[in-house]
Amino acid sequence: MRDRVDASSGLVLRRWRTEDAAAVTTAFADPLMRGQSIEPVDSAQAAERWIAASGDRWAANSAYSFAVVDGGGLVLGQVCVGSVDRRHDVGWVSYWTTAAARGRGTASCACRAVARWAFDDAELFRLELGHRVNNPASCGVARAAGFAVEGQQRQKLQYDGVRFDVELHARLATDPDPVPL
């Protein structure tokens, strides 16, 4: 499988590298990133472990994490196809962007590109993603990337003792590619 994808907007999706540790540490220092990793990513060593774990999951064919970078190599975020179920050819898409990349269409472009990669290279049929219902920006990313709303999961996530509903989206290999905005 290819480990580099050129997105239509000049973005590149590529596997994480050890030299990305500083960018990962900076990204996870953003308060909006809290909860995006099981373990805290609060040092260069923690970022290196996070990157290594990403590589381990790729090698096990259980998740495919891509750094989203601009043409100059600046890390703008991540997009991942995880929780891969080969029996049913299903994966779970997740994404995040750095503060500097938010609101520029970076996540939508990366999700469109990773979906096409997942269908063509990873041979998945169905991709799912979810977002808290109080996160309209993430909903916009999902819709712009061609993920249709399928329903709501009541009180699925918990942050700081508060439970949140999650809206579930999905995209099939047979769905038409979305038109970039």
Helices and strands as residue ranges (DSSP letters): E 4-6, E 12-15, G 18-20, H 21-29, G 31-33, H 44-59, E 64-69, E 75-85, E 90-97, G 99-101, H 106-120, E 126-132, H 136-144, E 148-159, E 162-172
